[in-house]
Amino acid sequence: MSTFDAVDLIRTKRDGGRLTDEAIDWLIRAYTDGVVADEQMSAMAMAIFFRGLDGSELSRWTNAMIATGERMDFSSLSRPTVDKHSTGGVGDKITLPLAPLVAACGAAVPQLSGRGLGHTGGTLDKLEAIPGWRASLSNAEMLAQLESIGAVICAAGSGLAPADKKLYALRDVTATVESIPMISASIMSKKIAEGTASLVLDVKTGAGAFMKTHSDSKALAETMVGIGTDAGVNTVALITDMDAPLGRSAGNGLEVAESVEVLAGGGPSDVVELTLALAREMLACAGIDADPADALASGRAMDTWKAMIRAQGGDPEAPLPVARHTDVVTAEADGYVTGMNAMGVGLAAWRLGAGRAKQGEPVQAAAGVTWHAAVGDAVRKGQTLFTLHTDTPERMDRAKEALQGAVTIADAAPQRRPLVLERISAG
Ligand code: URA
């Protein structure tokens, strides 16, 4: 492999130039191996933040990150593989009912997930609220479970795109996360390395999302669909609303309980609607002609959920942990809820102990927030709007602060905003 001078490459990008294929391959490899220093890669990330990467630089950047690690191979499975990725939102527990639902319709769903950092929760933290459930599986265990049950939700091993792991941690501390090319390459390198044949992206937009505006979310969705399609992965994206939080709860065990309600045929209507919309897209991508609403109504999705939890050591019938302390926030006026700020709710759940401030910190299984009214509902002054749950009551005041002003109440009911705002596919 040719060698390059990191300073020259940073200067090229800083001044608006293009990086050659060979330069990108070298840079990513050399950074992963510690030859390019963190401070040099920080400067490069900032240069990319301002100057961007063009389409061919981006494909090469993504491929170079994939090449630093292993690629999984699901070609031995008898079921078609299809995965979902959400860019993250408050109360977004959709993976929990979705993976078993799509598996119950005949697909294999290899859902390699992460832990939460900041105001959005992590899927593994949620499932770890279930007594006995284990996030780490070997590749052989994962393949066997995908063949027999069809759904696996487990920790992504450190072998997938290690360059991304290092670069994401660096971006996190250098204010360079919010770059559409770098987010796209980061997400897609892991999904392509994971080896899924099809992928449905749930790109969130609004107050509680990474991308606050529709146009940024659309650009992110189009960029990721382009990368997936170029890599031969059948990729579709839905842009979905994240101004208000999803469902009625944010917090690990609370979100498991809500997901189980959905699998039992109940649950909040927005969670059901989004789960079914994503399931339909996933099944279409996988070439499976089935109606996921049937699999939900018949209980087949619930059976698959229980099998999936048991296969990873969990007891799906065990009671979920309950917080030692609760408190409430009440409505300040009569009227209709016209807005609920997802960021405020996510921050409150996080402050109650549902999330972590630093990688590796423990989280509370029972902490979080439930809301008893959603956008469009009529409320009366003094009615309970939120219940706060925590094992550590000293956290209550700061959580309440995060909820101050999070709900807007007006005399007239708001117009209903659709949950799925746009669908983006290749070509
Ligand atoms: N999630 C990722 O995996 N990477 C990013 O860069 C942002 C969100």
Residues whose N, C-alpha, C, O or C-beta is under 5 A from the ligand:
A	BS01	URA	V177 M182 I183 S186 I187
